Amino acid sequence: MNLVRTNNSNSDFKELCIQLDTELNRRYGKSQSNYTKHNVIEDNQTVIVGYLDGIPVASGCFKVLDKKTIEIKRMFVKVEYRKNGFSSKLLTSLEKWAEELEYTTALLETGKAQSEAINM
């Protein structure tokens, strides 16, 4: 998988976020609307999109919480590409980028119905 650093205006990132939202809505139903406000990605310069043979298959980003802390957001791997280690590669790359920018702490939250994320 080729990981590309980009920003939230990247059309592949936007499309993967739509797919992530669709999946979250399927898993959580109406209760997902309680979290919609937390999933808005405003002017974010720390986005990574993962490509396999030129196809966007994974994405994630982080947002700054304070001078030392970031939060990992919008982690997603297309269903048909899961179980190939892509999420680990993506997370490691996001953490490395945050470290380059001198952040020392990263937070990652997930929901109870996201066993893939919990297992990671």
Backbone as XML, in Angstrom:
<?xml version="1.0"?>
<chain id="A" units="angstrom">
  <residue number="1" name="MET">
    <atom name="N" x="0.852" y="-1.177" z="0.000"/>
    <atom name="CA" x="0.000" y="0.000" z="0.000"/>
    <atom name="C" x="0.892" y="1.233" z="0.000"/>
  </residue>
  <residue number="2" name="ASN">
    <atom name="N" x="0.585" y="2.166" z="-0.856"/>
    <atom name="CA" x="1.291" y="3.438" z="-0.955"/>
    <atom name="C" x="0.529" y="4.473" z="-0.136"/>
  </residue>
  <residue number="3" name="LEU">
    <atom name="N" x="1.177" y="5.040" z="0.884"/>
    <atom name="CA" x="0.541" y="6.035" z="1.742"/>
    <atom name="C" x="0.934" y="7.432" z="1.292"/>
  </residue>
  <residue number="4" name="VAL">
    <atom name="N" x="-0.085" y="8.274" z="1.082"/>
    <atom name="CA" x="0.140" y="9.623" z="0.573"/>
    <atom name="C" x="-0.354" y="10.634" z="1.601"/>
  </residue>
  <residue number="5" name="ARG">
    <atom name="N" x="0.536" y="11.520" z="2.009"/>
    <atom name="CA" x="0.155" y="12.627" z="2.890"/>
    <atom name="C" x="-0.551" y="13.683" z="2.063"/>
  </residue>
  <residue number="6" name="THR">
    <atom name="N" x="-1.657" y="14.151" z="2.596"/>
    <atom name="CA" x="-2.460" y="15.116" z="1.854"/>
    <atom name="C" x="-3.262" y="15.954" z="2.851"/>
  </residue>
  <residue number="7" name="ASN">
    <atom name="N" x="-4.360" y="16.511" z="2.411"/>
    <atom name="CA" x="-5.226" y="17.304" z="3.302"/>
    <atom name="C" x="-6.680" y="16.921" z="3.067"/>
  </residue>
  <residue number="8" name="ASN">
    <atom name="N" x="-7.563" y="17.547" z="3.809"/>
    <atom name="CA" x="-8.968" y="17.151" z="3.759"/>
    <atom name="C" x="-9.689" y="17.558" z="2.477"/>
  </residue>
  <residue number="9" name="SER">
    <atom name="N" x="-9.040" y="18.289" z="1.604"/>
    <atom name="CA" x="-9.674" y="18.615" z="0.323"/>
    <atom name="C" x="-9.457" y="17.509" z="-0.714"/>
  </residue>
  <residue number="10" name="ASN">
    <atom name="N" x="-8.672" y="16.509" z="-0.383"/>
    <atom name="CA" x="-8.406" y="15.392" z="-1.277"/>
    <atom name="C" x="-9.710" y="14.640" z="-1.572"/>
  </residue>
  <residue number="11" name="SER">
    <atom name="N" x="-10.043" y="14.501" z="-2.840"/>
    <atom name="CA" x="-11.324" y="13.884" z="-3.224"/>
    <atom name="C" x="-11.406" y="12.414" z="-2.821"/>
  </residue>
  <residue number="12" name="ASP">
    <atom name="N" x="-10.293" y="11.707" z="-2.825"/>
    <atom name="CA" x="-10.306" y="10.303" z="-2.399"/>
    <atom name="C" x="-10.586" y="10.203" z="-0.901"/>
  </residue>
  <residue number="13" name="PHE">
    <atom name="N" x="-10.000" y="11.097" z="-0.118"/>
    <atom name="CA" x="-10.275" y="11.134" z="1.318"/>
    <atom name="C" x="-11.750" y="11.419" z="1.566"/>
  </residue>
  <residue number="14" name="LYS">
    <atom name="N" x="-12.297" y="12.383" z="0.851"/>
    <atom name="CA" x="-13.711" y="12.720" z="1.018"/>
    <atom name="C" x="-14.604" y="11.516" z="0.715"/>
  </residue>
  <residue number="15" name="GLU">
    <atom name="N" x="-14.303" y="10.802" z="-0.359"/>
    <atom name="CA" x="-15.104" y="9.632" z="-0.729"/>
    <atom name="C" x="-14.971" y="8.523" z="0.322"/>
  </residue>
  <residue number="16" name="LEU">
    <atom name="N" x="-13.779" y="8.297" z="0.834"/>
    <atom name="CA" x="-13.603" y="7.280" z="1.874"/>
    <atom name="C" x="-14.345" y="7.670" z="3.151"/>
  </residue>
  <residue number="17" name="CYS">
    <atom name="N" x="-14.393" y="8.963" z="3.461"/>
    <atom name="CA" x="-15.149" y="9.427" z="4.631"/>
    <atom name="C" x="-16.648" y="9.180" z="4.457"/>
  </residue>
  <residue number="18" name="ILE">
    <atom name="N" x="-17.137" y="9.353" z="3.251"/>
    <atom name="CA" x="-18.547" y="9.059" z="2.974"/>
    <atom name="C" x="-18.820" y="7.575" z="3.200"/>
  </residue>
  <residue number="19" name="GLN">
    <atom name="N" x="-17.911" y="6.731" z="2.729"/>
    <atom name="CA" x="-18.071" y="5.290" z="2.933"/>
    <atom name="C" x="-18.000" y="4.928" z="4.411"/>
  </residue>
  <residue number="20" name="LEU">
    <atom name="N" x="-17.104" y="5.583" z="5.148"/>
    <atom name="CA" x="-17.009" y="5.360" z="6.590"/>
    <atom name="C" x="-18.315" y="5.758" z="7.272"/>
  </residue>
  <residue number="21" name="ASP">
    <atom name="N" x="-18.841" y="6.919" z="6.936"/>
    <atom name="CA" x="-20.101" y="7.369" z="7.538"/>
    <atom name="C" x="-21.246" y="6.407" z="7.226"/>
  </residue>
  <residue number="22" name="THR">
    <atom name="N" x="-21.291" y="5.906" z="6.006"/>
    <atom name="CA" x="-22.320" y="4.939" z="5.625"/>
    <atom name="C" x="-22.220" y="3.690" z="6.484"/>
  </residue>
  <residue number="23" name="GLU">
    <atom name="N" x="-21.004" y="3.217" z="6.671"/>
    <atom name="CA" x="-20.806" y="2.020" z="7.499"/>
    <atom name="C" x="-21.177" y="2.272" z="8.958"/>
  </residue>
  <residue number="24" name="LEU">
    <atom name="N" x="-20.773" y="3.421" z="9.489"/>
    <atom name="CA" x="-21.108" y="3.741" z="10.883"/>
    <atom name="C" x="-22.615" y="3.859" z="11.077"/>
  </residue>
  <residue number="25" name="ASN">
    <atom name="N" x="-23.296" y="4.466" z="10.118"/>
    <atom name="CA" x="-24.750" y="4.575" z="10.199"/>
    <atom name="C" x="-25.413" y="3.197" z="10.144"/>
  </residue>
  <residue number="26" name="ARG">
    <atom name="N" x="-24.870" y="2.301" z="9.339"/>
    <atom name="CA" x="-25.393" y="0.942" z="9.263"/>
    <atom name="C" x="-25.199" y="0.215" z="10.598"/>
  </residue>
  <residue number="27" name="ARG">
    <atom name="N" x="-24.034" y="0.367" z="11.200"/>
    <atom name="CA" x="-23.726" y="-0.343" z="12.448"/>
    <atom name="C" x="-24.473" y="0.208" z="13.654"/>
  </residue>
  <residue number="28" name="TYR">
    <atom name="N" x="-24.612" y="1.524" z="13.716"/>
    <atom name="CA" x="-25.151" y="2.154" z="14.921"/>
    <atom name="C" x="-26.561" y="2.711" z="14.769"/>
  </residue>
  <residue number="29" name="GLY">
    <atom name="N" x="-27.059" y="2.796" z="13.558"/>
    <atom name="CA" x="-28.405" y="3.305" z="13.352"/>
    <atom name="C" x="-28.552" y="4.748" z="13.802"/>
  </residue>
  <residue number="30" name="LYS">
    <atom name="N" x="-29.698" y="5.050" z="14.376"/>
    <atom name="CA" x="-30.022" y="6.422" z="14.777"/>
    <atom name="C" x="-29.038" y="6.990" z="15.797"/>
  </residue>
  <residue number="31" name="SER">
    <atom name="N" x="-28.475" y="6.145" z="16.632"/>
    <atom name="CA" x="-27.571" y="6.658" z="17.671"/>
    <atom name="C" x="-26.310" y="7.286" z="17.075"/>
  </residue>
  <residue number="32" name="GLN">
    <atom name="N" x="-25.965" y="6.948" z="15.835"/>
    <atom name="CA" x="-24.778" y="7.518" z="15.198"/>
    <atom name="C" x="-24.898" y="9.032" z="15.040"/>
  </residue>
  <residue number="33" name="SER">
    <atom name="N" x="-26.117" y="9.532" z="14.904"/>
    <atom name="CA" x="-26.304" y="10.977" z="14.717"/>
    <atom name="C" x="-25.790" y="11.776" z="15.914"/>
  </residue>
  <residue number="34" name="ASN">
    <atom name="N" x="-25.667" y="11.149" z="17.086"/>
    <atom name="CA" x="-25.111" y="11.829" z="18.263"/>
    <atom name="C" x="-23.634" y="12.173" z="18.086"/>
  </residue>
  <residue number="35" name="TYR">
    <atom name="N" x="-22.961" y="11.478" z="17.172"/>
    <atom name="CA" x="-21.520" y="11.653" z="16.996"/>
    <atom name="C" x="-21.159" y="12.417" z="15.724"/>
  </residue>
  <residue number="36" name="THR">
    <atom name="N" x="-22.132" y="12.740" z="14.913"/>
    <atom name="CA" x="-21.873" y="13.404" z="13.635"/>
    <atom name="C" x="-21.043" y="14.670" z="13.814"/>
  </residue>
  <residue number="37" name="LYS">
    <atom name="N" x="-21.355" y="15.461" z="14.830"/>
    <atom name="CA" x="-20.634" y="16.722" z="15.041"/>
    <atom name="C" x="-19.149" y="16.498" z="15.350"/>
  </residue>
  <residue number="38" name="HIS">
    <atom name="N" x="-18.789" y="15.317" z="15.852"/>
    <atom name="CA" x="-17.394" y="15.013" z="16.168"/>
    <atom name="C" x="-16.621" y="14.511" z="14.949"/>
  </residue>
  <residue number="39" name="ASN">
    <atom name="N" x="-17.325" y="14.202" z="13.873"/>
    <atom name="CA" x="-16.698" y="13.630" z="12.688"/>
    <atom name="C" x="-16.515" y="14.622" z="11.545"/>
  </residue>
  <residue number="40" name="VAL">
    <atom name="N" x="-16.764" y="15.883" z="11.808"/>
    <atom name="CA" x="-16.557" y="16.919" z="10.799"/>
    <atom name="C" x="-15.062" y="17.226" z="10.730"/>
  </residue>
  <residue number="41" name="ILE">
    <atom name="N" x="-14.518" y="17.151" z="9.546"/>
    <atom name="CA" x="-13.092" y="17.432" z="9.353"/>
    <atom name="C" x="-12.969" y="18.815" z="8.726"/>
  </residue>
  <residue number="42" name="GLU">
    <atom name="N" x="-12.595" y="19.769" z="9.544"/>
    <atom name="CA" x="-12.377" y="21.121" z="9.056"/>
    <atom name="C" x="-10.903" y="21.280" z="8.698"/>
  </residue>
  <residue number="43" name="ASP">
    <atom name="N" x="-10.583" y="22.195" z="7.868"/>
    <atom name="CA" x="-9.220" y="22.491" z="7.435"/>
    <atom name="C" x="-8.156" y="21.639" z="8.108"/>
  </residue>
  <residue number="44" name="ASN">
    <atom name="N" x="-7.958" y="20.458" z="7.585"/>
    <atom name="CA" x="-7.012" y="19.509" z="8.174"/>
    <atom name="C" x="-5.897" y="19.226" z="7.176"/>
  </residue>
  <residue number="45" name="GLN">
    <atom name="N" x="-4.688" y="19.510" z="7.590"/>
    <atom name="CA" x="-3.515" y="19.319" z="6.739"/>
    <atom name="C" x="-2.787" y="18.015" z="7.030"/>
  </residue>
  <residue number="46" name="THR">
    <atom name="N" x="-3.360" y="17.183" z="7.906"/>
    <atom name="CA" x="-2.688" y="15.942" z="8.314"/>
    <atom name="C" x="-3.564" y="14.731" z="8.007"/>
  </residue>
  <residue number="47" name="VAL">
    <atom name="N" x="-3.769" y="14.514" z="6.719"/>
    <atom name="CA" x="-4.583" y="13.418" z="6.193"/>
    <atom name="C" x="-3.664" y="12.463" z="5.432"/>
  </residue>
  <residue number="48" name="ILE">
    <atom name="N" x="-3.933" y="11.176" z="5.575"/>
    <atom name="CA" x="-3.213" y="10.177" z="4.783"/>
    <atom name="C" x="-4.235" y="9.316" z="4.052"/>
  </residue>
  <residue number="49" name="VAL">
    <atom name="N" x="-3.979" y="9.097" z="2.765"/>
    <atom name="CA" x="-4.790" y="8.181" z="1.965"/>
    <atom name="C" x="-3.875" y="7.056" z="1.513"/>
  </residue>
  <residue number="50" name="GLY">
    <atom name="N" x="-4.371" y="5.831" z="1.679"/>
    <atom name="CA" x="-3.629" y="4.652" z="1.250"/>
    <atom name="C" x="-4.149" y="4.141" z="-0.079"/>
  </residue>
  <residue number="51" name="TYR">
    <atom name="N" x="-3.232" y="3.887" z="-1.004"/>
    <atom name="CA" x="-3.584" y="3.417" z="-2.346"/>
    <atom name="C" x="-2.972" y="2.041" z="-2.590"/>
  </residue>
  <residue number="52" name="LEU">
    <atom name="N" x="-3.744" y="1.201" z="-3.233"/>
    <atom name="CA" x="-3.260" y="-0.101" z="-3.668"/>
    <atom name="C" x="-3.503" y="-0.176" z="-5.165"/>
  </residue>
  <residue number="53" name="ASP">
    <atom name="N" x="-2.429" y="-0.257" z="-5.929"/>
    <atom name="CA" x="-2.529" y="-0.251" z="-7.392"/>
    <atom name="C" x="-3.332" y="0.951" z="-7.896"/>
  </residue>
  <residue number="54" name="GLY">
    <atom name="N" x="-3.126" y="2.099" z="-7.250"/>
    <atom name="CA" x="-3.781" y="3.328" z="-7.662"/>
    <atom name="C" x="-5.204" y="3.500" z="-7.162"/>
  </residue>
  <residue number="55" name="ILE">
    <atom name="N" x="-5.711" y="2.521" z="-6.436"/>
    <atom name="CA" x="-7.081" y="2.578" z="-5.912"/>
    <atom name="C" x="-7.034" y="3.040" z="-4.458"/>
  </residue>
  <residue number="56" name="PRO">
    <atom name="N" x="-7.810" y="4.074" z="-4.087"/>
    <atom name="CA" x="-7.850" y="4.497" z="-2.689"/>
    <atom name="C" x="-8.583" y="3.453" z="-1.849"/>
  </residue>
  <residue number="57" name="VAL">
    <atom name="N" x="-7.887" y="2.876" z="-0.861"/>
    <atom name="CA" x="-8.464" y="1.796" z="-0.059"/>
    <atom name="C" x="-8.522" y="2.104" z="1.429"/>
  </residue>
  <residue number="58" name="ALA">
    <atom name="N" x="-7.809" y="3.138" z="1.876"/>
    <atom name="CA" x="-7.747" y="3.427" z="3.306"/>
    <atom name="C" x="-7.478" y="4.909" z="3.522"/>
  </residue>
  <residue number="59" name="SER">
    <atom name="N" x="-7.913" y="5.388" z="4.685"/>
    <atom name="CA" x="-7.626" y="6.781" z="5.013"/>
    <atom name="C" x="-7.676" y="6.988" z="6.512"/>
  </residue>
  <residue number="60" name="GLY">
    <atom name="N" x="-7.097" y="8.087" z="6.926"/>
    <atom name="CA" x="-7.119" y="8.505" z="8.315"/>
    <atom name="C" x="-6.490" y="9.882" z="8.412"/>
  </residue>
  <residue number="61" name="CYS">
    <atom name="N" x="-6.666" y="10.494" z="9.555"/>
    <atom name="CA" x="-6.069" y="11.806" z="9.777"/>
    <atom name="C" x="-5.928" y="12.019" z="11.275"/>
  </residue>
  <residue number="62" name="PHE">
    <atom name="N" x="-5.356" y="13.150" z="11.640"/>
    <atom name="CA" x="-5.374" y="13.507" z="13.055"/>
    <atom name="C" x="-5.640" y="14.988" z="13.193"/>
  </residue>
  <residue number="63" name="LYS">
    <atom name="N" x="-6.237" y="15.324" z="14.332"/>
    <atom name="CA" x="-6.472" y="16.728" z="14.628"/>
    <atom name="C" x="-5.763" y="17.057" z="15.931"/>
  </residue>
  <residue number="64" name="VAL">
    <atom name="N" x="-5.372" y="18.298" z="16.060"/>
    <atom name="CA" x="-4.639" y="18.775" z="17.224"/>
    <atom name="C" x="-5.622" y="19.066" z="18.360"/>
  </residue>
  <residue number="65" name="LEU">
    <atom name="N" x="-5.316" y="18.518" z="19.535"/>
    <atom name="CA" x="-6.118" y="18.803" z="20.722"/>
    <atom name="C" x="-5.452" y="19.850" z="21.606"/>
  </residue>
  <residue number="66" name="ASP">
    <atom name="N" x="-4.130" y="19.764" z="21.735"/>
    <atom name="CA" x="-3.367" y="20.775" z="22.465"/>
    <atom name="C" x="-1.918" y="20.707" z="21.985"/>
  </residue>
  <residue number="67" name="LYS">
    <atom name="N" x="-1.020" y="21.392" z="22.657"/>
    <atom name="CA" x="0.368" y="21.511" z="22.194"/>
    <atom name="C" x="1.096" y="20.173" z="22.074"/>
  </residue>
  <residue number="68" name="LYS">
    <atom name="N" x="0.653" y="19.164" z="22.802"/>
    <atom name="CA" x="1.338" y="17.872" z="22.795"/>
    <atom name="C" x="0.462" y="16.701" z="22.355"/>
  </residue>
  <residue number="69" name="THR">
    <atom name="N" x="-0.844" y="16.945" z="22.154"/>
    <atom name="CA" x="-1.785" y="15.844" z="21.951"/>
    <atom name="C" x="-2.556" y="15.977" z="20.645"/>
  </residue>
  <residue number="70" name="ILE">
    <atom name="N" x="-2.650" y="14.833" z="19.960"/>
    <atom name="CA" x="-3.480" y="14.753" z="18.761"/>
    <atom name="C" x="-4.515" y="13.651" z="18.961"/>
  </residue>
  <residue number="71" name="GLU">
    <atom name="N" x="-5.564" y="13.723" z="18.151"/>
    <atom name="CA" x="-6.569" y="12.665" z="18.147"/>
    <atom name="C" x="-6.628" y="12.072" z="16.744"/>
  </residue>
  <residue number="72" name="ILE">
    <atom name="N" x="-6.517" y="10.759" z="16.659"/>
    <atom name="CA" x="-6.640" y="10.055" z="15.390"/>
    <atom name="C" x="-8.119" y="10.068" z="14.996"/>
  </residue>
  <residue number="73" name="LYS">
    <atom name="N" x="-8.390" y="10.427" z="13.764"/>
    <atom name="CA" x="-9.769" y="10.554" z="13.286"/>
    <atom name="C" x="-9.925" y="9.849" z="11.937"/>
  </residue>
  <residue number="74" name="ARG">
    <atom name="N" x="-11.147" y="9.475" z="11.649"/>
    <atom name="CA" x="-11.594" y="9.011" z="10.338"/>
    <atom name="C" x="-10.787" y="7.847" z="9.777"/>
  </residue>
  <residue number="75" name="MET">
    <atom name="N" x="-10.315" y="6.972" z="10.657"/>
    <atom name="CA" x="-9.607" y="5.761" z="10.219"/>
    <atom name="C" x="-10.600" y="4.845" z="9.513"/>
  </residue>
  <residue number="76" name="PHE">
    <atom name="N" x="-10.231" y="4.418" z="8.322"/>
    <atom name="CA" x="-11.137" y="3.566" z="7.551"/>
    <atom name="C" x="-10.351" y="2.774" z="6.522"/>
  </residue>
  <residue number="77" name="VAL">
    <atom name="N" x="-10.702" y="1.496" z="6.401"/>
    <atom name="CA" x="-10.205" y="0.637" z="5.334"/>
    <atom name="C" x="-11.430" y="0.018" z="4.678"/>
  </residue>
  <residue number="78" name="LYS">
    <atom name="N" x="-11.492" y="0.082" z="3.355"/>
    <atom name="CA" x="-12.621" y="-0.517" z="2.639"/>
    <atom name="C" x="-12.731" y="-1.992" z="3.038"/>
  </residue>
  <residue number="79" name="VAL">
    <atom name="N" x="-13.960" y="-2.448" z="3.169"/>
    <atom name="CA" x="-14.234" y="-3.806" z="3.659"/>
    <atom name="C" x="-13.441" y="-4.863" z="2.895"/>
  </residue>
  <residue number="80" name="GLU">
    <atom name="N" x="-13.424" y="-4.780" z="1.594"/>
    <atom name="CA" x="-12.775" y="-5.816" z="0.782"/>
    <atom name="C" x="-11.254" y="-5.814" z="0.889"/>
  </residue>
  <residue number="81" name="TYR">
    <atom name="N" x="-10.678" y="-4.810" z="1.563"/>
    <atom name="CA" x="-9.225" y="-4.732" z="1.720"/>
    <atom name="C" x="-8.776" y="-4.953" z="3.167"/>
  </residue>
  <residue number="82" name="ARG">
    <atom name="N" x="-9.702" y="-5.275" z="4.034"/>
    <atom name="CA" x="-9.369" y="-5.502" z="5.446"/>
    <atom name="C" x="-8.618" y="-6.807" z="5.631"/>
  </residue>
  <residue number="83" name="LYS">
    <atom name="N" x="-7.991" y="-6.935" z="6.776"/>
    <atom name="CA" x="-7.218" y="-8.122" z="7.173"/>
    <atom name="C" x="-5.941" y="-8.275" z="6.349"/>
  </residue>
  <residue number="84" name="ASN">
    <atom name="N" x="-5.411" y="-7.132" z="5.892"/>
    <atom name="CA" x="-4.142" y="-7.119" z="5.159"/>
    <atom name="C" x="-3.097" y="-6.262" z="5.859"/>
  </residue>
  <residue number="85" name="GLY">
    <atom name="N" x="-3.395" y="-5.798" z="7.069"/>
    <atom name="CA" x="-2.450" y="-4.981" z="7.817"/>
    <atom name="C" x="-2.455" y="-3.516" z="7.435"/>
  </residue>
  <residue number="86" name="PHE">
    <atom name="N" x="-3.406" y="-3.088" z="6.595"/>
    <atom name="CA" x="-3.423" y="-1.705" z="6.127"/>
    <atom name="C" x="-3.706" y="-0.721" z="7.261"/>
  </residue>
  <residue number="87" name="SER">
    <atom name="N" x="-4.596" y="-1.079" z="8.177"/>
    <atom name="CA" x="-4.916" y="-0.151" z="9.275"/>
    <atom name="C" x="-3.710" y="0.057" z="10.176"/>
  </residue>
  <residue number="88" name="SER">
    <atom name="N" x="-2.936" y="-0.991" z="10.419"/>
    <atom name="CA" x="-1.723" y="-0.839" z="11.241"/>
    <atom name="C" x="-0.707" y="0.059" z="10.558"/>
  </residue>
  <residue number="89" name="LYS">
    <atom name="N" x="-0.522" y="-0.128" z="9.252"/>
    <atom name="CA" x="0.406" y="0.716" z="8.500"/>
    <atom name="C" x="-0.050" y="2.173" z="8.519"/>
  </residue>
  <residue number="90" name="LEU">
    <atom name="N" x="-1.345" y="2.366" z="8.351"/>
    <atom name="CA" x="-1.903" y="3.715" z="8.346"/>
    <atom name="C" x="-1.722" y="4.380" z="9.709"/>
  </residue>
  <residue number="91" name="LEU">
    <atom name="N" x="-2.057" y="3.671" z="10.775"/>
    <atom name="CA" x="-1.925" y="4.228" z="12.120"/>
    <atom name="C" x="-0.470" y="4.544" z="12.441"/>
  </residue>
  <residue number="92" name="THR">
    <atom name="N" x="0.431" y="3.644" z="12.101"/>
    <atom name="CA" x="1.862" y="3.879" z="12.341"/>
    <atom name="C" x="2.331" y="5.123" z="11.597"/>
  </residue>
  <residue number="93" name="SER">
    <atom name="N" x="1.862" y="5.300" z="10.379"/>
    <atom name="CA" x="2.255" y="6.468" z="9.586"/>
    <atom name="C" x="1.697" y="7.762" z="10.183"/>
  </residue>
  <residue number="94" name="LEU">
    <atom name="N" x="0.458" y="7.724" z="10.657"/>
    <atom name="CA" x="-0.121" y="8.902" z="11.317"/>
    <atom name="C" x="0.649" y="9.245" z="12.586"/>
  </residue>
  <residue number="95" name="GLU">
    <atom name="N" x="0.993" y="8.232" z="13.368"/>
    <atom name="CA" x="1.752" y="8.463" z="14.605"/>
    <atom name="C" x="3.136" y="9.038" z="14.294"/>
  </residue>
  <residue number="96" name="LYS">
    <atom name="N" x="3.779" y="8.522" z="13.261"/>
    <atom name="CA" x="5.098" y="9.026" z="12.865"/>
    <atom name="C" x="5.011" y="10.492" z="12.454"/>
  </residue>
  <residue number="97" name="TRP">
    <atom name="N" x="3.994" y="10.836" z="11.691"/>
    <atom name="CA" x="3.804" y="12.215" z="11.245"/>
    <atom name="C" x="3.600" y="13.123" z="12.453"/>
  </residue>
  <residue number="98" name="ALA">
    <atom name="N" x="2.757" y="12.684" z="13.384"/>
    <atom name="CA" x="2.518" y="13.477" z="14.594"/>
    <atom name="C" x="3.816" y="13.662" z="15.384"/>
  </residue>
  <residue number="99" name="GLU">
    <atom name="N" x="4.609" y="12.620" z="15.464"/>
    <atom name="CA" x="5.887" y="12.709" z="16.174"/>
    <atom name="C" x="6.825" y="13.692" z="15.478"/>
  </residue>
  <residue number="100" name="GLU">
    <atom name="N" x="6.845" y="13.691" z="14.157"/>
    <atom name="CA" x="7.660" y="14.649" z="13.399"/>
    <atom name="C" x="7.264" y="16.088" z="13.741"/>
  </residue>
  <residue number="101" name="LEU">
    <atom name="N" x="5.993" y="16.284" z="14.039"/>
    <atom name="CA" x="5.484" y="17.614" z="14.384"/>
    <atom name="C" x="5.575" y="17.885" z="15.890"/>
  </residue>
  <residue number="102" name="GLU">
    <atom name="N" x="6.245" y="16.990" z="16.598"/>
    <atom name="CA" x="6.564" y="17.101" z="18.028"/>
    <atom name="C" x="5.383" y="16.914" z="18.968"/>
  </residue>
  <residue number="103" name="TYR">
    <atom name="N" x="4.377" y="16.161" z="18.526"/>
    <atom name="CA" x="3.312" y="15.754" z="19.435"/>
    <atom name="C" x="3.775" y="14.488" z="20.144"/>
  </residue>
  <residue number="104" name="THR">
    <atom name="N" x="3.408" y="14.357" z="21.397"/>
    <atom name="CA" x="3.886" y="13.224" z="22.194"/>
    <atom name="C" x="2.784" y="12.261" z="22.624"/>
  </residue>
  <residue number="105" name="THR">
    <atom name="N" x="1.532" y="12.656" z="22.454"/>
    <atom name="CA" x="0.422" y="11.823" z="22.880"/>
    <atom name="C" x="-0.618" y="11.758" z="21.769"/>
  </residue>
  <residue number="106" name="ALA">
    <atom name="N" x="-1.129" y="10.544" z="21.539"/>
    <atom name="CA" x="-2.182" y="10.356" z="20.542"/>
    <atom name="C" x="-3.359" y="9.639" z="21.189"/>
  </residue>
  <residue number="107" name="LEU">
    <atom name="N" x="-4.551" y="10.112" z="20.882"/>
    <atom name="CA" x="-5.783" y="9.483" z="21.357"/>
    <atom name="C" x="-6.507" y="8.863" z="20.172"/>
  </residue>
  <residue number="108" name="LEU">
    <atom name="N" x="-7.157" y="7.740" z="20.439"/>
    <atom name="CA" x="-7.969" y="7.092" z="19.431"/>
    <atom name="C" x="-9.178" y="6.493" z="20.133"/>
  </residue>
  <residue number="109" name="GLU">
    <atom name="N" x="-10.359" y="6.951" z="19.760"/>
    <atom name="CA" x="-11.593" y="6.418" z="20.332"/>
    <atom name="C" x="-12.329" y="5.631" z="19.265"/>
  </residue>
  <residue number="110" name="THR">
    <atom name="N" x="-13.078" y="4.624" z="19.721"/>
    <atom name="CA" x="-13.889" y="3.844" z="18.800"/>
    <atom name="C" x="-15.156" y="3.402" z="19.508"/>
  </residue>
  <residue number="111" name="GLY">
    <atom name="N" x="-16.081" y="2.883" z="18.742"/>
    <atom name="CA" x="-17.348" y="2.436" z="19.306"/>
    <atom name="C" x="-17.363" y="0.937" z="19.565"/>
  </residue>
  <residue number="112" name="LYS">
    <atom name="N" x="-18.299" y="0.516" z="20.361"/>
    <atom name="CA" x="-18.429" y="-0.889" z="20.767"/>
    <atom name="C" x="-18.685" y="-1.827" z="19.588"/>
  </residue>
  <residue number="113" name="ALA">
    <atom name="N" x="-19.307" y="-1.329" z="18.542"/>
    <atom name="CA" x="-19.658" y="-2.178" z="17.392"/>
    <atom name="C" x="-18.550" y="-2.245" z="16.345"/>
  </residue>
  <residue number="114" name="GLN">
    <atom name="N" x="-17.394" y="-1.687" z="16.645"/>
    <atom name="CA" x="-16.290" y="-1.688" z="15.688"/>
    <atom name="C" x="-15.202" y="-2.644" z="16.183"/>
  </residue>
  <residue number="115" name="SER">
    <atom name="N" x="-15.509" y="-3.921" z="16.090"/>
    <atom name="CA" x="-14.592" y="-4.944" z="16.600"/>
    <atom name="C" x="-13.226" y="-4.888" z="15.933"/>
  </residue>
  <residue number="116" name="GLU">
    <atom name="N" x="-13.184" y="-4.501" z="14.659"/>
    <atom name="CA" x="-11.900" y="-4.412" z="13.946"/>
    <atom name="C" x="-10.986" y="-3.406" z="14.622"/>
  </residue>
  <residue number="117" name="ALA">
    <atom name="N" x="-11.555" y="-2.259" z="14.963"/>
    <atom name="CA" x="-10.769" y="-1.199" z="15.619"/>
    <atom name="C" x="-10.368" y="-1.623" z="17.032"/>
  </residue>
  <residue number="118" name="ILE">
    <atom name="N" x="-11.279" y="-2.253" z="17.739"/>
    <atom name="CA" x="-10.977" y="-2.700" z="19.099"/>
    <atom name="C" x="-9.859" y="-3.738" z="19.074"/>
  </residue>
  <residue number="119" name="ASN">
    <atom name="N" x="-9.903" y="-4.652" z="18.130"/>
    <atom name="CA" x="-8.865" y="-5.688" z="18.024"/>
    <atom name="C" x="-7.510" y="-5.118" z="17.634"/>
  </residue>
  <residue number="120" name="MET">
    <atom name="N" x="-7.524" y="-4.022" z="16.905"/>
    <atom name="CA" x="-6.256" y="-3.417" z="16.490"/>
    <atom name="C" x="-5.546" y="-2.830" z="17.684"/>
  </residue>
</chain>
